[in-house]
Amino acid sequence: MPSLEELQKKIIAFRDARDWKQFHTPKDLAIGLLLEAGEVAEHFHWKNEEDLKEYIKTHKEEIGDEMGDVLNYLLIMANDFGIDLADATDKKIDKNAQKYPVEKSRGRSAKYTEL
């Protein structure tokens, strides 16, 4: 399985071979990310919990394709913005651990400002 860094190099090489960087402004990358996230969400729209269990089993590849598109946008944005995505994610998990201590948030869906 490729590492995050290997995936990033692969998607950047894919993009650069097609001379698409010229279209990848921060605004357009952010909009593209939202559109792809919407395509993930579309798989779950209007389905109840029971239907979802079966749907996920039978549409795993299609859902994975859309999730891959989301990750590709994030990898491109991280590359272009000079952000180490693995490091940013690690730091965000640590920040969330501070905002959502286990003793206050376990089993609760409340936002950290309400804990």
Secondary structure, DSSP 8 states (H G I E B T S, - for coil): ---HHHHHHHHHHHHHHTT-GGG--HHHHHHHHHHHHHHHHHTTTT--HHHHHHHHHHSHHHHHHHHHHHHHHHHHHHHHHT--HHHHHHHHHHHHHHHS-HHHHTT----GGG-
